[in-house]
């Protein structure tokens, strides 16, 4: 019951507030209120995070790679996490950033696929272009409500003979390119990828693409303190999506023996 | 400070919904044409995100829109403008006139006055009287019709150059003659290309590729710029062409 008569609308007779002198802005608002509104938590910073995702276009389609680590700050917390995810028959996504937001996205996309492909069953299926458009609208919508999903996501796939590779992040920023890298990889791996791939996408076979990828992952493992030497590689080609089991990176630390510090320390 | 509470809140890291994706756009109007151009680099900080992300979009056969600033807002804004123009087409069985598109853009921008699209818009095309026109906007919708305008990362490099080359500022005409009131298409194209190659030299956020949209008034031809690719829906009215050039990638 609203006990403020001014909120009841125009009175039946003009005995009360005949000239609407009660200013609108001071009328008390007694509408229904969410008692918990002040306590709703929004993602203000990522907590459990994944580091770089790399992707490139090659002759047969696209290749994407990510390591298996989910960090809790500087703690290597979960060391067998899948950061590459198959969406439908033509698409793979890879996420860096907050892993719980990423798991929410996986659920959302799986539900989308159920309603759009299985329930509809109209013979139409979602390709990488549609998945990327959906994700970018979702991410931009969330950032516009100042409640972002704290991720940078790569979307890649092949459908109807066309390969597609694009990026979307927590701001809703999107772009497309023949090589992509998120997070630290944008600084360290992207220059290497561009040098190896740009302009010769159609000359690179799967073996060479794998070599380029593992080389980049190795450099990242050497230089990115939030990375791991366990990784997965996904390929999307005309014959579908294939996500590898987790593999170990071969690393070489023999040179460390000879290092005697930097700068003044020479001994 | 007197009157301020003595209890200080801890400083919180606040989510910033905006970013700056660099790049530069530019438009120049001629007597019966107009040119709208933009580079294709999209960057964030020192990172080049991609070498090809278009900033210039054909709206109708007589209107082209260039957007610069925060790329996510820009793409969303262009998407919404295109949708409004499609609705107009379905309602009235014709394309919206340029000056009406300009007013539409102003209302769409001002509608977001308290959570603005972080985007500088330049609209170019052909007015209903057949003259070339350029409209420039600020992020919240202030706009005016002009002859030429540059916006974006290298605005401060390009606009003075345009003032000098298009408006003939600080130039003295030869004795007994006046400055031309309108420049020919070929000259304007050269000015645009020079503006972007120069901006590429001196600004790190400009480069990779250049897209120039040429809008021609009804009945006028390209006259010597035949390399341009036509993208107009009809060829019996105003026509739109694209011309692409490489810019330095470093």
Interface residues (C-beta under 8 A of the other chain):
Chain A: X42 X44 X45 X136 X140 X143 X144 X146 X148 X167 X171 X172 X173 X174 X175 X176 X177 X186 X187 X190
Chain B: X12 X13 X14 X15 X17 X18 X19 X21 X42 X44 X47 X49 X50 X51 X52 X53 X70 X71 X72 X75 X76 X115
